[in-house]
């Protein structure tokens, strides 16, 4: 299993995942980035709306920590505009 790491420290950016979960995270990030880069809200606002919609805490709201099921929810929420 692979995961990204901070360049300076080597600490993991998220949780290790299998190939299927990594692909789900890529899809979730694409949907999320499209949402806030569209100009209707900034990145901070988008993350706040995402965590409220998912019912999770701020420290839990990181796509690199999500399961493939959570990533599917992210895609659905983003496609509906949150």
GIFEN-V351747 format. One record per backbone hydrogen bond with DSSP energy under -1.0 kcal/mol. NH is the residue of the N-H (numbers start at 1). CO is the residue of the C=O. Records with the same first field share a line. If there is no record, write none. Layout:
# GIFEN-V351747
NH: CO ; CO
This chain:
# GIFEN-V351747
6: 11
10: 6
13: 4
15: 64
22: 18
23: 19
24: 20
25: 21
26: 22
27: 23
28: 24
29: 25
30: 26
31: 27
32: 28
33: 29
34: 30
35: 31
36: 32
37: 33
39: 36
46: 42
47: 43
48: 44
49: 45
50: 46
51: 47
52: 48
53: 49
54: 50
55: 51
56: 51
60: 57
61: 58
62: 60
65: 62
66: 63
71: 67
72: 68
73: 69
74: 70
75: 71
76: 72
77: 73
78: 74
79: 75
80: 76
81: 78
82: 77
